[in-house]
Amino acid sequence: MKKALKLAFITCAVSLALAGCNQSNSLGSSAVKTEQTQQVKTYDAKTFFDTTSIMGSSFSPSGDKVLVSSDESGIYSLYEVDVKTGSKTRLTNFEDSTYPVRYFPNDERVLFTKDSGGNERYHVYVREVDGSIKDLTPGDETRAGFAGFTKDGSQFFITSNQRDAKFMDLYRVDSETYEMSPVYQNELGLDVGAISPDGRFIALSKNNTNKDSDTYILDTYKKSLKPQLISKHDDPAQYTPETFSTDGKYLYYSTDAKGEFSQVWRYELATEKHSPALEDEWDVNFIYFSKSGRYQVSGVNADASTKVTILDTRTGKQVAMPTLPNGNLRSVNFSSDEKTMAFYLNSDTSPSNLFVWQVGGISAKQLTNSLSKEINQSNLVQSTIVRFKSFDGLEVPGVLYKPKQASSTNKVPALIWVHGGPGGQSRTGYSATQQHLINHGYAIFAVNNRGSSGYGKTFFHLDDKKHGTDDLQDIVYGKKHLQSLDWVDSEKIGIMGGSYGGFMTAAALAFEPEEFKVGINIFGVTNWVRTLNSIPPWWESFKKALYDEMGDPATDGERHRAISPLFHAKNITKPLMVIQGANDPRVLQVESDELVAAVKANGVPVEYVLFEDEGHGFTKKENRISASNAYLNFLDTYLKESFGPQG
């Protein structure tokens, strides 16, 4: 299990920028004069979400098109993007979002995934060349995922829990007939991590604790089908399979056994020898190869930003990229002939845009313009990385956004933003929701409290079984840091977050009731006793790791009750907004229902927005627009106007 997934069942499935809320309110545009007489144009939520979110970079077999998913229609749908012209052709039109997997290697059929109303029971679908759709993994309770093609494209692999809701088995699918045959029946709670290009070797992982995992190799040519442990170690450490080499001779895996940060090592199947492959001063997050293996793509989580490196394995030298706009590279992919590269650039002030580059050429072509044409990018805000000392002297990092309106003579209200997880991380990059609030004069400090990923395994585990206590104090001390800034109104600081961040929001209002003026809880856990006893069945393989992180309900029920905001809701005296998706399988609707009722009983203003067609993270643009408007209206009413006993 990756660090960022240590409590994946309550980490946002979709970026918090996708969270949704109530009626849209068109705010229009206005100009705000700063101390330096700078004019800052503000935009309404509809304008910010006129921005297009886009993902996917699979090339068609001929290399003339790229498969993407875009929400330009209001819902994520599949499109083909013409490499020469940038023109898009829509391929799917469902009521629920569809997400791209890839083209078939030898023709223009397309694989994609879709759930139903946000229930996270994803199925694998194929779109035929004639446009017809086939669900390869039917069943109301089925959850499935794509696991890769064989090198010749004649077969591909999927994982599915159709046999047992708790475990994902591995199946081989014939690319022509779609006939499915079992490869590995998962009785041990292992997860498929990688498959060799010829389909012979399967790399599996097993979560032992939240600090320790193992990697296994399964040779499907052996009749026993018994996985072989290749990660023998004495001290707790994470071992996670990443990918096989294109010749099938090596498995690349990540491990934090050698230091604070994850490195990539290489295991030779023939000799069983291990050797280092890639290390950095930060976590190496991923590594993969182009079709022939000529290009190696790797990414490092460098202080909340992704640093991507592309290596030419023939020369051993880094590929020299052309001059590009500011931003971080992501989703790098190569055409089958490896002559063309697709990638995205993303920054705080620019959403992801798709580029293609003829490898070695002097310039890259930008195929999309995702930011709304109505928004001047210069009115958006670039973040800075800030560190502060917490209650015990621990240095805690965060991502700070200072509104352009802010100055020592024009102090602005501020928000502590808490990520999901708890093992998630607030990172740099574009967020329409955040930029909307910043644009309207709210500072945002996205604190990466202890327990966040990206800062080493020691920092990562500092919150184990201390949730709602030590990590909450990091949030409180982040607020104190904001109060030390001469451009922040120290009396107008609120807190908001989604998933685990929603829990932290409710916990802050319940356990530190005088610290924050308002809170916005977006599908956050309020009752850990119930939540830990009602996790989706498909998380069975890392339930032990989850319990090591949060505590076993059988033995830690008293502590879970003590940190659950619902049982202490009588302490909440500050205005609260709660957002929830009715189909959320991780944080059940009843969590939010009960908190709202309890806080209303205190005579405290509560705004509750429930989306009947969403789950854990909101995918429909209309809902995201409503969300952003609702956040702003709530904050303008209860934070900017200093709601209180006389307010």
PEUR-V974470 format. One record per pair of residues at least 4 apart in sequence whose ideal C-beta (glycine too) atoms are under 6 Angstrom apart, sorted by the first residue. I is the first residue (numbers start at 1). GAP is how many residues later the second one is. If there is no record, write none. Layout:
i	gap
I	GAP
I	GAP
This chain:
i	gap
1	4
1	206
1	212
1	541
1	544
3	450
3	457
4	449
6	204
6	417
6	543
7	414
7	415
7	416
7	542
9	526
9	530
9	577
10	489
10	490
10	576
11	409
11	410
11	413
11	488
12	4
12	408
12	486
12	487
12	605
13	603
13	604
14	4
14	603
14	605
16	482
17	414
17	415
17	416
18	599
18	600
18	606
19	479
19	503
19	560
19	599
19	608
20	591
20	598
20	603
20	604
20	606
20	607
21	558
21	588
21	605
21	606
21	609
22	587
22	604
22	608
24	601
24	602
24	605
25	604
26	18
27	17
29	12
29	14
30	12
31	8
31	10
32	8
32	373
33	4
34	4
34	371
34	373
35	372
35	374
35	375
40	364
40	365
41	338
42	397
42	398
43	4
43	5
43	332
45	391
45	580
45	583
45	584
46	579
47	325
47	327
48	384
48	388
49	383
49	572
49	575
49	576
50	322
51	300
51	319
51	320
51	321
51	381
52	18
52	20
52	318
53	18
54	14
54	16
54	298
55	14
56	11
56	12
56	13
56	44
57	9
57	274
57	276
57	285
58	9
58	44
58	45
59	4
59	7
59	276
60	5
60	43
60	48
61	45
63	272
63	277
64	19
65	15
66	15
66	276
67	33
67	36
68	11
68	13
69	7
69	9
69	30
69	31
70	9
71	5
71	550
73	4
74	547
74	548
75	22
75	545
76	21
76	543
77	13
77	15
77	21
78	13
78	14
78	20
78	22
78	34
79	9
79	11
80	9
81	7
81	286
82	5
83	273
86	281
91	36
92	6
94	4
96	18
97	522
98	14
98	16
99	14
100	12
101	10
101	11
101	45
102	9
103	7
104	5
105	44
105	48
106	47
108	21
109	17
109	19
109	20
110	17
111	15
112	13
113	9
113	11
115	4
115	5
115	6
115	7
117	466
117	496
118	463
118	465
118	496
118	497
119	464
119	466
119	496
120	465
121	22
122	21
123	12
123	14
123	21
124	12
124	13
124	20
124	22
124	34
125	8
125	10
126	8
127	6
128	4
136	42
137	5
137	7
137	23
139	23
142	20
143	18
143	395
144	14
144	16
145	14
146	12
147	10
147	11
147	12
147	45
147	48
148	9
148	47
149	4
149	7
150	4
150	5
150	49
151	46
154	21
155	17
155	20
156	17
157	15
157	38
158	13
159	9
159	11
159	33
161	4
161	7
161	377
163	6
165	372
166	371
166	374
167	19
169	16
169	17
170	13
170	14
170	22
171	9
171	11
172	9
172	11
173	5
173	7
174	5
186	4
189	352
190	14
190	16
191	14
191	350
193	10
193	12
193	48
194	9
194	47
194	49
194	50
195	7
196	4
196	5
196	48
196	52
197	49
197	51
198	50
200	20
200	21
201	16
202	16
203	38
203	48
204	12
204	23
205	8
205	10
205	35
205	36
206	8
207	6
207	335
207	338
208	4
208	5
209	336
209	339
210	335
210	338
210	339
211	25
212	24
213	25
213	26
214	15
214	17
214	25
215	15
215	16
215	24
215	26
215	38
216	11
216	13
217	11
217	13
218	9
230	37
231	8
233	4
233	24
237	18
237	19
237	20
238	18
239	14
239	16
240	14
241	12
242	10
242	11
242	12
242	45
243	9
243	45
244	4
244	7
245	4
245	5
246	43
246	47
250	16
250	18
251	16
252	12
252	14
252	35
253	12
254	8
254	10
255	10
256	6
256	201
258	5
260	196
260	197
261	21
261	22
261	195
262	21
262	22
263	16
263	21
264	13
264	14
264	20
264	23
265	9
265	11
265	12
266	9
266	11
267	7
268	5
278	6
278	20
280	4
280	20
282	18
282	19
282	20
283	18
284	16
285	14
285	16
286	13
287	11
288	9
289	4
289	7
290	4
290	5
290	44
290	48
291	45
294	19
294	20
294	44
295	15
296	15
296	17
297	13
297	35
298	11
299	7
299	9
300	7
301	153
302	5
303	82
304	95
304	123
304	124
305	23
305	123
306	22
308	21
310	9
311	7
312	5
312	7
322	40
322	41
322	42
325	20
326	21
327	18
327	19
327	20
328	18
329	14
330	14
331	13
332	11
333	9
334	4
334	7
335	5
339	20
340	16
340	18
341	16
341	18
342	14
343	12
344	8
344	10
345	8
346	6
346	83
346	84
348	34
348	35
348	80
349	28
349	31
349	33
350	21
350	80
351	19
351	20
351	79
353	13
353	15
353	17
354	13
354	14
355	9
355	11
356	9
357	7
371	4
380	55
381	20
381	57
383	16
383	18
383	45
384	16
386	12
386	14
387	8
387	10
388	8
388	93
389	4
390	4
390	6
390	84
390	87
391	82
391	86
396	78
397	51
398	47
398	48
398	49
398	50
399	27
399	47
400	45
401	37
401	43
402	4
402	41
403	9
403	35
403	38
403	40
405	36
406	6
406	81
407	80
408	78
408	79
411	76
411	78
412	29
412	31
413	29
413	76
413	79
413	226
413	227
414	29
414	68
414	74
414	79
415	27
415	29
415	79
415	81
416	29
416	31
416	59
416	62
416	63
416	79
417	27
417	29
418	79
418	83
418	86
419	5
419	7
419	82
420	4
420	78
420	79
420	80
420	81
421	79
422	29
422	78
423	30
425	23
425	27
425	28
425	29
426	20
426	22
433	195
434	10
435	4
436	192
437	5
438	6
440	192
443	45
445	33
445	37
447	28
447	31
448	4
449	22
449	25
449	26
450	12
450	13
450	21
450	24
451	12
451	20
453	7
455	4
463	4
463	8
464	85
465	86
466	4
468	4
468	39
468	95
472	35
476	36
476	39
479	14
482	6
482	11
483	7
492	147
494	22
494	23
494	24
494	145
495	10
495	13
495	21
495	24
496	9
496	24
497	4
497	5
497	7
497	8
498	4
498	24
502	19
502	20
502	21
502	22
503	4
503	21
503	22
505	14
505	16
506	15
506	18
506	20
506	59
507	4
507	58
508	4
508	8
509	10
509	63
509	65
510	55
510	58
510	61
510	62
513	58
513	60
517	57
517	122
518	56
518	57
518	120
518	121
519	57
520	57
521	57
522	57
523	57
523	61
523	64
523	93
525	6
525	62
526	39
526	40
526	65
526	69
527	37
527	39
527	64
528	4
528	32
528	36
529	28
529	31
529	32
530	4
532	21
533	20
535	4
536	49
542	4
547	5
551	5
551	8
552	4
553	4
556	4
561	6
566	28
566	29
569	29
569	30
572	27
573	31
575	30
575	63
575	68
576	23
576	30
577	30
577	57
578	14
578	18
578	30
579	30
580	9
580	12
580	30
581	30
581	33
581	34
582	7
582	28
582	30
583	32
584	31
584	32
586	30
587	4
589	4
596	10
596	12
599	5
599	7
600	6
607	27
611	12
614	4
618	5
618	6
635	4
636	4
638	5
642	5
643	4
